[in-house]
Amino acid sequence: MKKQTRSILHELNSMIVERDRKHVMESRATNVIESAINLINEMHKHYDTETAGDLERRLINSIRSQDSRKFVRGIRRVNENKCASGK
């Protein structure tokens, strides 16, 4: 009986861990998506349409290719051009 009780408790604990893991993943995904949406909205608010579109594409491509440097290069280039033109 004791072994069976431990088995049931073990099963219950594993269900809780699995549910928590799914909840954490769902929560993180929601946070990342909301942050990306906010960032895209900020880009469109602060840059012209062409530049914002380019940065948006770079952001999406960076996520797709798992390489943040693509977006960083683009935003640095835009900011350097902005400083050079005196805006």
Secondary structure, DSSP 8 states (H G I E B T S, - for coil): -HHHHHHHHHHHHHHHHHHHHHHHHHHHHHHHHHHHHHHHHHHHHHS-HHHHHHHHHHHHHHHHHT-THHHHHHHHHHHHHHHHHT-
